[in-house]
Amino acid sequence: MNDQSINPLKPISPIISIGQTQNGINKQLNIQDADNKLTSIIAERVKASTSDKEIKIVLIGHIVRFGVVVEGQAYQVSVNVGEFLKNRHLLEAHFNSPMNQNLLNPIYPKRLQELIDETAAKATPGIPNNFFGIPESELNTIKNYYNTNKVDFFESLTDHTFLDRKVTGLSRSLVSIADSSKHKGVYVLLKEHGNVDQLGIGASKRATYAVNIETGKIKVWLSAQSEGVLDNEIDANLLAHQYPERFAAADNFVFFEGRMRIGAEDRTSKTGTRYDTDKIGSIVDHQTGGDLLKFRDNVPPPSFEERLDMMIKVFDHLSFLHDVLKHTHNDIKIDNIAIMEDGVKITDFGNTMATGEDQGICGTPPFIAPEVYESRAAREKISANPAVDIWATGLLLLEMFGDFNNYWVDNFPRTDPYNLARISLLKDTASDLVDNYLIQTGNRQLYYDMVSIINDSCLNFDPDKRKTAAEIRDQLISVRNKLKI
């Protein structure tokens, strides 16, 4: 960690916005056209400041965090680096308005918190005063309920427990995660009640923010119908979470009764009938840097070398899943590679099976290997096979090194997915896209290396001739080393 007053930062990620606390409500201020001059702007401001103004800045992953003391007032900011900032007026607002802002990811590593404590006045311990936009009066009611029941009820719970808002009489539901989980604590679920937006809704799952009521740390609550979460998904998550440096997985599962609309469209539009159903949920870490797609589309974009380094890590993690844990993921795609505060990780183990086990067809159609479609058409047994993950990684490589506009996905023959002639044409056109990217980045000499890895090692129609994840990792390392010559 850099202890200098100004830490030169390389902008990485143009994300969303900064928030300003006003009357207990987190008001969003959109920032447009960030010019990536964070260091020079702050340096200019510090140069003009009086002696009692100090700033220390730290870059953790894709998040810039800094604490500042201005004329005795404490300011704390956590924001995506590419967004902060173009506008001097916005910077002035942070200097001149009392603020304690922990937007999107308020997880402060110990070493960073120590730095903030040195620079800004230490925050008063206890329950935070603002939870991501919950009005103060509503929050006070939740805090009072928690404090009243903390000793006699919450601290006596030994199992993960869901507390429905209609049962407690609160405005939001609570979840208590037992001591067996790294996420232990009581969480306020910020589902779409009031003005708090949820993270997303899928065909079977919902993702929403969850805030630890004592620490204010932001996590994510994933929930779904129990019948849609099979034992293999729970087992795979419990296995993968033991290796947090490689995988973003759940280590807690909360079973409860609830109501839900069937289908993402009805849930998003809040139309259709709501049904009583058994549900399951988990508190998991927030993907502070988004997914691999977000990494690829950063402004400025990552270099060829940075993309190689990222994919080397992905294949190393996948090799561990295949060779050490003996499991097949079955849904490798750009959305399921998470960028966390402490690195890139594989996530979403909904289709993961022990290698060799019988399974149905699963995954996302454009990324499913052709032999899986062939087996289904022939009504043959399908067994979990790491080769299907390797096929999917070929498409992952295409999306990272040339197919930036969904050419494969848009032209995949969904009604005839085992049409090898059409898929061969897709591979040829995708190779041209890789060629164009390498020419643009001045790496045309590596065309045959990259296309061989993608088309021969990964997108080989014969699953037995595909390379292993470890072999492809080593091939990419070889390409990376050629850049140093």
C-alpha positions as CSV (number, residue, x, y, z in Angstrom):
1,M,0.0,0.0,0.0
2,N,1.3,3.5,-0.9
3,D,1.6,5.8,2.1
4,Q,2.5,8.9,0.0
5,S,0.1,11.8,0.2
6,I,-0.9,11.4,-3.4
7,N,-0.9,7.9,-4.9
8,P,-0.7,8.1,-8.8
9,L,-3.7,6.1,-10.0
10,K,-4.3,4.6,-13.4
11,P,-8.0,4.9,-14.2
12,I,-9.6,1.4,-14.7
13,S,-13.4,1.3,-14.7
14,P,-16.1,3.8,-15.8
15,I,-19.0,2.6,-13.7
16,I,-22.0,4.5,-12.3
17,S,-22.1,7.4,-9.9
18,I,-21.2,8.9,-6.7
19,G,-23.7,9.5,-3.9
20,Q,-24.2,12.5,-1.6
21,T,-26.0,12.0,1.7
22,Q,-28.8,14.5,2.1
23,N,-31.4,14.3,5.0
24,G,-30.5,10.7,5.5
25,I,-31.2,9.8,1.8
26,N,-28.5,8.6,-0.6
27,K,-29.0,10.9,-3.6
28,Q,-27.4,9.8,-6.8
29,L,-25.4,12.3,-8.8
30,N,-24.6,11.1,-12.3
31,I,-21.1,11.8,-13.6
32,Q,-20.6,12.0,-17.3
33,D,-17.4,11.9,-19.4
34,A,-14.9,11.3,-16.7
35,D,-11.5,12.7,-18.0
36,N,-9.4,10.4,-15.8
37,K,-7.5,13.2,-14.2
38,L,-8.2,12.2,-10.6
39,T,-4.6,12.6,-9.4
40,S,-4.0,16.0,-11.0
41,I,-7.3,17.4,-9.8
42,I,-6.8,16.3,-6.2
43,A,-3.2,17.4,-6.3
44,E,-4.3,20.8,-7.5
45,R,-6.8,21.1,-4.8
46,V,-4.3,20.0,-2.1
47,K,-1.7,22.5,-3.4
48,A,-4.3,25.3,-2.9
49,S,-5.4,24.0,0.5
50,T,-4.5,25.2,4.0
51,S,-2.2,23.2,6.2
52,D,-5.0,21.5,8.1
53,K,-6.3,19.7,5.0
54,E,-4.8,16.2,4.3
55,I,-5.7,13.6,1.8
56,K,-4.5,10.0,1.4
57,I,-5.7,7.9,-1.5
58,V,-5.5,4.1,-2.0
59,L,-6.5,2.0,-5.0
60,I,-7.9,-1.4,-4.1
61,G,-8.9,-3.4,-7.1
62,H,-11.2,-1.1,-9.1
63,I,-12.2,1.0,-6.2
64,V,-10.6,4.3,-5.1
65,R,-11.0,5.0,-1.4
66,F,-9.8,8.0,0.4
67,G,-10.4,9.8,3.7
68,V,-10.0,13.6,4.0
69,V,-10.1,16.1,6.8
70,V,-11.1,19.6,5.9
71,E,-11.2,22.3,8.6
72,G,-11.9,19.6,11.2
73,Q,-14.6,17.8,9.2
74,A,-14.2,14.2,8.2
75,Y,-15.0,12.9,4.7
76,Q,-14.8,9.3,3.5
77,V,-15.3,8.3,-0.1
78,S,-15.4,4.9,-1.9
79,V,-15.9,5.1,-5.7
80,N,-15.0,3.3,-8.9
81,V,-11.8,4.8,-10.2
82,G,-12.9,5.6,-13.8
83,E,-15.9,7.6,-12.6
84,F,-14.1,9.9,-10.3
85,L,-14.1,12.6,-11.7
86,K,-14.1,15.3,-14.3
87,N,-16.0,18.0,-12.5
88,R,-14.2,20.3,-10.1
89,H,-17.6,21.3,-8.6
90,L,-18.2,17.8,-7.6
91,L,-14.9,17.6,-5.8
92,E,-15.7,20.9,-4.1
93,A,-19.0,19.4,-2.9
94,H,-17.2,16.6,-1.2
95,F,-14.8,19.0,0.5
96,N,-17.4,21.4,1.6
97,S,-20.3,19.1,2.7
98,P,-20.2,16.8,5.8
99,M,-20.2,13.3,4.5
100,N,-19.5,9.7,5.4
101,Q,-20.0,8.0,2.0
102,N,-19.5,4.2,1.5
103,L,-21.0,3.7,-1.9
104,L,-21.4,0.2,-3.5
105,N,-18.6,-1.4,-1.5
106,P,-18.0,-0.3,2.0
107,I,-15.6,-3.2,2.8
108,Y,-12.5,-1.6,4.3
109,P,-9.5,-3.9,4.6
110,K,-7.8,-3.4,8.0
111,R,-4.7,-1.8,6.4
112,L,-6.9,0.7,4.6
113,Q,-9.1,1.5,7.6
114,E,-5.9,2.3,9.6
115,L,-4.9,4.7,6.9
116,I,-8.4,6.3,6.8
117,D,-8.3,6.6,10.6
118,E,-5.0,8.4,10.5
119,T,-6.3,10.9,7.9
120,A,-10.0,11.4,8.9
121,A,-11.7,11.5,12.3
122,K,-12.6,8.0,13.4
123,A,-16.3,7.2,13.0
124,T,-18.4,6.7,16.0
125,P,-18.8,2.9,16.6
126,G,-22.3,1.4,16.2
127,I,-25.0,0.9,13.7
128,P,-24.5,3.1,10.6
129,N,-26.9,6.0,10.2
130,N,-27.6,5.5,6.5
131,F,-28.2,2.3,4.6
132,F,-27.9,2.8,0.9
133,G,-30.9,5.1,0.7
134,I,-33.2,3.8,3.5
135,P,-34.9,6.9,5.0
136,E,-33.7,7.7,8.5
137,S,-37.1,7.1,10.2
138,E,-37.4,3.7,8.6
139,L,-33.9,2.8,9.6
140,N,-34.5,3.8,13.2
141,T,-37.4,1.5,13.4
142,I,-35.3,-1.4,12.1
143,K,-32.4,-0.5,14.5
144,N,-34.8,-0.3,17.5
145,Y,-36.2,-3.8,16.6
146,Y,-32.7,-5.2,16.3
147,N,-31.4,-3.7,19.5
148,T,-34.5,-4.8,21.5
149,N,-34.2,-8.4,20.3
150,K,-30.4,-8.7,20.0
151,V,-29.6,-10.5,23.2
152,D,-32.6,-12.7,23.7
153,F,-33.3,-13.6,20.1
154,F,-30.7,-12.9,17.5
155,E,-27.7,-13.9,19.5
156,S,-29.4,-17.2,20.4
157,L,-29.9,-18.3,16.8
158,T,-27.7,-21.2,15.7
159,D,-29.2,-21.7,12.2
160,H,-29.4,-19.4,9.2
161,T,-32.8,-17.7,9.6
162,F,-35.1,-15.6,7.4
163,L,-37.4,-13.0,9.1
164,D,-40.2,-11.9,6.8
165,R,-41.1,-8.2,7.1
166,K,-44.8,-9.2,7.3
167,V,-44.0,-11.2,10.4
168,T,-41.8,-8.7,12.2
169,G,-43.9,-5.7,11.1
170,L,-40.8,-4.0,9.7
171,S,-40.6,-2.4,6.3
172,R,-37.9,-4.8,5.2
173,S,-37.1,-8.5,5.8
174,L,-34.0,-9.5,7.8
175,V,-31.7,-12.5,7.5
176,S,-29.6,-13.8,10.3
177,I,-26.5,-15.8,9.1
178,A,-25.0,-18.1,11.7
179,D,-21.4,-18.2,13.0
180,S,-20.6,-21.1,10.7
181,S,-20.4,-18.7,7.7
182,K,-17.8,-16.0,7.0
183,H,-20.8,-13.7,6.4
184,K,-22.1,-14.2,10.0
185,G,-24.4,-11.4,11.2
186,V,-27.9,-9.9,10.7
187,Y,-28.7,-8.3,7.3
188,V,-31.3,-5.9,6.1
189,L,-32.5,-6.9,2.7
190,L,-32.8,-4.0,0.4
191,K,-35.3,-5.4,-2.0
192,E,-37.3,-3.1,-4.2
193,H,-39.3,-1.4,-1.5
194,G,-39.3,2.4,-1.4
195,N,-36.6,3.9,-3.6
196,V,-34.0,1.1,-3.3
197,D,-33.2,-0.6,-6.5
198,Q,-32.3,-4.3,-6.7
199,L,-29.3,-5.7,-8.5
200,G,-31.1,-7.9,-11.0
201,I,-33.7,-10.5,-11.8
202,G,-33.1,-13.6,-13.8
203,A,-35.4,-16.4,-15.0
204,S,-35.3,-18.1,-11.6
205,K,-33.2,-16.0,-9.3
206,R,-33.2,-12.5,-7.8
207,A,-30.2,-10.5,-6.6
208,T,-30.5,-7.6,-4.2
209,Y,-28.3,-5.6,-1.9
210,A,-28.1,-6.7,1.8
211,V,-26.5,-4.6,4.5
212,N,-25.0,-5.9,7.8
213,I,-27.0,-4.1,10.4
214,E,-24.0,-3.7,12.7
215,T,-21.1,-3.0,10.3
216,G,-22.9,-1.4,7.3
217,K,-21.0,-3.7,5.0
218,I,-22.7,-4.3,1.6
219,K,-23.3,-7.9,0.5
220,V,-25.7,-9.5,-2.0
221,W,-28.8,-11.6,-1.3
222,L,-29.5,-14.2,-3.9
223,S,-32.9,-15.9,-3.7
224,A,-34.8,-18.5,-5.8
225,Q,-37.4,-21.2,-5.6
226,S,-36.1,-24.2,-3.7
227,E,-37.1,-26.5,-6.5
228,G,-34.8,-24.7,-8.9
229,V,-31.7,-25.2,-6.7
230,L,-30.6,-28.8,-6.8
231,D,-28.3,-30.6,-4.4
232,N,-25.4,-30.4,-6.9
233,E,-25.5,-26.6,-6.8
234,I,-25.4,-26.5,-3.0
235,D,-22.7,-29.1,-2.8
236,A,-20.6,-27.3,-5.5
237,N,-20.9,-24.0,-3.7
238,L,-19.9,-25.5,-0.4
239,L,-16.9,-27.1,-2.0
240,A,-15.8,-24.1,-4.1
241,H,-16.1,-21.6,-1.2
242,Q,-13.2,-23.3,0.5
243,Y,-11.0,-21.8,-2.1
244,P,-12.0,-18.1,-2.0
245,E,-8.9,-17.1,-4.0
246,R,-10.3,-18.9,-7.0
247,F,-14.1,-19.0,-6.7
248,A,-16.9,-16.7,-5.6
249,A,-19.3,-19.2,-4.0
250,A,-21.9,-19.3,-1.3
251,D,-21.2,-20.8,2.1
252,N,-24.7,-20.3,3.6
253,F,-28.2,-21.4,2.4
254,V,-31.3,-20.1,4.1
255,F,-34.5,-22.1,3.5
256,F,-37.8,-20.2,4.0
257,E,-41.4,-19.8,2.8
258,G,-42.3,-16.9,0.6
259,R,-44.2,-15.6,-2.4
260,M,-43.0,-14.9,-5.9
261,R,-44.1,-14.3,-9.4
262,I,-43.0,-16.9,-12.0
263,G,-40.6,-15.6,-14.7
264,A,-38.3,-12.7,-14.8
265,E,-40.6,-10.6,-17.0
266,D,-43.5,-10.8,-14.5
267,R,-41.2,-10.1,-11.6
268,T,-39.6,-7.1,-13.3
269,S,-42.9,-5.6,-14.3
270,K,-44.6,-6.6,-11.1
271,T,-47.5,-8.2,-13.0
272,G,-48.9,-11.7,-12.9
273,T,-50.0,-13.9,-10.0
274,R,-47.8,-14.3,-6.9
275,Y,-47.6,-17.9,-5.6
276,D,-46.7,-19.3,-2.2
277,T,-43.5,-21.3,-2.6
278,D,-40.5,-22.7,-0.8
279,K,-37.5,-20.5,-1.3
280,I,-33.8,-20.6,-0.7
281,G,-31.4,-17.7,-0.3
282,S,-27.7,-16.9,0.3
283,I,-25.7,-13.9,1.5
284,V,-22.6,-13.6,-0.8
285,D,-19.9,-11.1,-1.6
286,H,-20.6,-8.2,-3.9
287,Q,-18.8,-8.2,-7.3
288,T,-17.1,-4.8,-6.8
289,G,-15.6,-4.9,-10.3
290,G,-18.5,-6.4,-12.1
291,D,-17.7,-9.3,-14.5
292,L,-15.3,-10.0,-17.3
293,L,-17.5,-8.2,-19.8
294,K,-17.2,-5.0,-17.7
295,F,-13.4,-5.5,-17.5
296,R,-13.2,-5.9,-21.2
297,D,-15.3,-2.8,-21.9
298,N,-13.5,-0.5,-19.5
299,V,-12.5,3.0,-20.7
300,P,-9.6,3.1,-21.4
301,P,-9.8,-0.6,-22.5
302,P,-7.4,-3.1,-21.0
303,S,-4.4,-3.8,-23.1
304,F,-3.7,-7.1,-24.9
305,E,-1.2,-8.0,-22.1
306,E,-3.8,-7.3,-19.4
307,R,-6.4,-9.4,-21.2
308,L,-3.8,-12.3,-21.5
309,D,-3.0,-12.0,-17.8
310,M,-6.7,-12.1,-16.9
311,M,-7.4,-15.2,-19.0
312,I,-4.3,-17.0,-17.7
313,K,-5.8,-16.6,-14.2
314,V,-9.2,-17.9,-15.4
315,F,-7.7,-21.0,-17.0
316,D,-5.7,-21.6,-13.8
317,H,-8.8,-21.5,-11.7
318,L,-10.7,-23.7,-14.2
319,S,-7.8,-26.2,-14.1
320,F,-8.1,-26.4,-10.3
321,L,-11.8,-27.1,-10.6
322,H,-11.2,-29.8,-13.2
323,D,-8.0,-31.5,-11.9
324,V,-8.2,-31.0,-8.2
325,L,-11.8,-30.7,-7.3
326,K,-12.8,-33.1,-10.2
327,H,-15.9,-31.0,-11.2
328,T,-17.2,-29.6,-14.4
329,H,-18.7,-26.1,-14.3
330,N,-21.1,-26.5,-17.2
331,D,-21.8,-22.8,-17.7
332,I,-18.6,-21.0,-18.4
333,K,-19.3,-17.6,-20.0
334,I,-18.2,-14.0,-19.7
335,D,-21.0,-13.2,-17.1
336,N,-19.8,-15.9,-14.8
337,I,-16.2,-14.6,-14.4
338,A,-16.4,-12.2,-11.5
339,I,-14.0,-9.3,-10.8
340,M,-13.8,-9.1,-7.0
341,E,-11.9,-6.7,-4.8
342,D,-9.2,-9.4,-4.3
343,G,-9.0,-10.7,-7.9
344,V,-10.8,-12.5,-10.7
345,K,-12.9,-15.6,-9.7
346,I,-15.2,-18.2,-11.3
347,T,-18.8,-17.9,-10.0
348,D,-22.3,-19.3,-10.5
349,F,-22.2,-23.0,-9.8
350,G,-25.8,-23.7,-10.6
351,N,-25.0,-26.3,-13.2
352,T,-21.8,-27.7,-11.7
353,M,-21.5,-31.4,-11.4
354,A,-18.9,-33.9,-10.3
355,T,-17.1,-35.0,-13.4
356,G,-18.5,-38.2,-14.8
357,E,-21.9,-37.9,-13.2
358,D,-25.0,-38.2,-15.4
359,Q,-26.7,-34.9,-16.2
360,G,-29.2,-33.3,-18.5
361,I,-28.4,-30.6,-21.1
362,C,-27.4,-27.5,-19.2
363,G,-25.7,-24.2,-19.7
364,T,-26.3,-21.2,-22.0
365,P,-27.2,-22.2,-25.6
366,P,-24.5,-20.4,-27.6
367,F,-21.8,-21.7,-25.3
368,I,-22.9,-25.3,-25.1
369,A,-20.5,-27.8,-26.8
370,P,-21.8,-29.4,-30.0
371,E,-21.4,-33.0,-28.6
372,V,-24.0,-32.2,-25.9
373,Y,-26.6,-31.2,-28.5
374,E,-25.6,-34.3,-30.5
375,S,-26.1,-36.6,-27.5
376,R,-29.5,-35.1,-26.7
377,A,-30.6,-35.5,-30.3
378,A,-29.6,-39.2,-30.2
379,R,-31.2,-39.5,-26.8
380,E,-27.9,-40.7,-25.4
381,K,-26.7,-40.3,-21.8
382,I,-24.8,-37.1,-21.1
383,S,-22.1,-37.1,-18.5
384,A,-20.3,-34.1,-16.9
385,N,-17.1,-33.7,-18.9
386,P,-14.5,-30.9,-18.5
387,A,-14.2,-30.7,-22.4
388,V,-17.6,-28.9,-22.5
389,D,-16.0,-26.1,-20.3
390,I,-13.1,-25.9,-22.7
391,W,-15.4,-25.4,-25.6
392,A,-17.0,-22.5,-23.7
393,T,-13.7,-21.0,-22.9
394,G,-12.9,-20.8,-26.6
395,L,-15.9,-18.5,-26.9
396,L,-14.7,-16.6,-23.8
397,L,-11.3,-16.0,-25.6
398,L,-13.1,-14.8,-28.7
399,E,-15.1,-12.3,-26.7
400,M,-11.9,-11.1,-25.0
401,F,-9.8,-10.8,-28.2
402,G,-12.0,-9.8,-31.1
403,D,-15.8,-10.6,-30.9
404,F,-16.7,-7.4,-29.1
405,N,-20.2,-7.1,-30.6
406,N,-21.8,-10.5,-29.9
407,Y,-21.2,-11.8,-33.4
408,W,-21.1,-15.5,-32.2
409,V,-24.1,-15.1,-29.9
410,D,-26.2,-13.3,-32.4
411,N,-25.5,-15.7,-35.3
412,F,-25.5,-19.0,-33.3
413,P,-27.9,-21.5,-35.0
414,R,-30.3,-21.9,-32.0
415,T,-32.8,-23.9,-34.0
416,D,-30.1,-26.1,-35.4
417,P,-27.3,-26.1,-32.8
418,Y,-25.5,-29.2,-34.1
419,N,-25.1,-27.7,-37.6
420,L,-21.3,-28.0,-37.8
421,A,-21.1,-26.3,-41.2
422,R,-22.6,-23.1,-39.8
423,I,-20.5,-23.3,-36.6
424,S,-17.4,-23.7,-38.8
425,L,-18.4,-20.5,-40.6
426,L,-18.8,-18.8,-37.3
427,K,-15.3,-19.9,-36.3
428,D,-13.8,-18.5,-39.6
429,T,-15.5,-15.1,-39.2
430,A,-14.5,-15.0,-35.5
431,S,-10.9,-15.6,-36.5
432,D,-11.0,-12.6,-38.7
433,L,-12.3,-10.5,-35.7
434,V,-9.3,-11.7,-33.7
435,D,-7.0,-10.8,-36.6
436,N,-8.5,-7.3,-36.7
437,Y,-8.0,-6.8,-33.0
438,L,-4.4,-8.0,-33.1
439,I,-3.6,-5.7,-36.0
440,Q,-5.2,-2.7,-34.1
441,T,-3.1,-3.5,-31.0
442,G,0.1,-4.1,-32.9
443,N,0.2,-7.8,-32.1
444,R,-0.4,-9.3,-35.6
445,Q,2.6,-11.6,-35.2
446,L,0.7,-13.5,-32.6
447,Y,-2.3,-14.3,-34.8
448,Y,-1.5,-17.9,-35.5
449,D,-0.7,-18.6,-31.8
450,M,-4.1,-17.1,-30.7
451,V,-6.2,-18.6,-33.4
452,S,-4.6,-22.0,-32.8
453,I,-5.5,-21.8,-29.1
454,I,-9.0,-20.7,-29.8
455,N,-9.9,-23.0,-32.7
456,D,-7.8,-26.1,-32.1
457,S,-7.3,-26.2,-28.4
458,C,-10.8,-25.0,-27.4
459,L,-13.3,-25.0,-30.3
460,N,-12.3,-28.4,-31.6
461,F,-15.3,-30.5,-32.7
462,D,-13.7,-33.6,-31.3
463,P,-13.9,-33.2,-27.5
464,D,-11.0,-35.7,-27.1
465,K,-8.7,-33.4,-29.0
466,R,-9.4,-30.3,-26.9
467,K,-6.6,-29.3,-24.6
468,T,-7.0,-29.3,-20.8
469,A,-7.4,-26.0,-18.9
470,A,-3.8,-26.4,-17.6
471,E,-2.4,-26.9,-21.1
472,I,-4.3,-23.8,-22.4
473,R,-3.1,-21.7,-19.5
474,D,0.5,-22.7,-20.4
475,Q,-0.1,-21.8,-24.1
476,L,-1.3,-18.4,-23.1
477,I,1.7,-17.9,-20.8
478,S,3.9,-18.8,-23.8
479,V,2.1,-16.1,-25.8
480,R,2.6,-13.7,-23.0
481,N,6.3,-14.4,-22.8
482,K,6.7,-13.7,-26.5
483,L,5.7,-10.1,-25.8
484,K,8.8,-9.7,-23.7
485,I,11.2,-10.8,-26.5
